[in-house]
Amino acid sequence: MRKIYVLLFTALAFATGINAQVTVSGSTGANGTYTTLTQPAGAFAAINVAGSQAGNNILITVTADVAVEDGSVSIGQSRLDNINHKSFR
């Protein structure tokens, strides 16, 4: 029985990780995993609606191909005023 639970947990963890290509950390209210950067349910939209991000060091990590980007949502200008791009890999 224990093997079944471990196997089920592993399968569930793998299945949820397949669609989560974008991870946001360091934000106020938008930390999490997303399947897109620029679509309405994506990382940029979450950052925009989360409120002020002043003083935060936000890290957006893309770990898989995000081929369905259409650019419909960008990060709002007020979020870009004090942005410091350290690196893109």
N, C-alpha and C positions, 0 to 999 in steps of 0.2 A: 504493500500500500504506500509506503514511504517513497518508493521509486516512482510511482505514478505521480505523486505530488511534485517531486523534484522535476520530473519530465514535463509536467504540465506548466509549472512555473517557468522553466527554461523556454518552452515553446511560446508562452505568452510574452515573456520579456523580449524574445527575438522578434515576434510579430509586431509588437508595438514599436520597436526600434527601427523597423524597415521604413516607416513613413516619417520618422522624426529626423530629418536631415539638418535642421537649423536649431541651434540651442542658444538661448539668450541668458546671460548671467550678469550680475552686478547692477541690474536696473532696480528701480523702485516700481514694483507692481507688474512687470512684464517678464520676469524670469520664467523660463519654461522651454518646452520643445515645440517646434512648429514644422510644418511641411513646406513652407514657402517663406520667402523674404517679403515679396511685394504684392501679394494678393490680399484681399480683404481680411482673411483670417490668419495672416502671416505675422512675422516678427515685427516688421515696421509698423503695422497697424496697432499691435499690442503696445509698442513703445509710445506711439502717439497718444493713445487714450489713457495711458497710465499716469499722466500728469508730469510734473516737473522731474527732470532727470539731472538737475544741477548738482555738480559735485560727484556724480557717479562715474565709475570706470566700467562702462558696459562692454562686455565681450560677446560678440556674435560669432559662433562657430558653425561652419558649414561642413558637414561630414559626408555628404553624398551629393550626387548630381541633383540639382534643383532646376530641371529642364522646363518647368511650366511657368516660369516667371513672365508676367506681362507688364510689369511696371505700373500697375494701377494705383498702388499706394507707395508714397515715398515718406521718408522721415520728415516731419514738419520743420519748417525753417527755425522755429523757436528751439527745436532740439539740436540744431546745427550751430547755433551761435558760439558755443564754447567747446566745440568738438576738437579732439586731438587724435588724429589717426597715427597710431604707433606702428602697426604693421598689418599687412595682408599676406596670407600664405595660401 
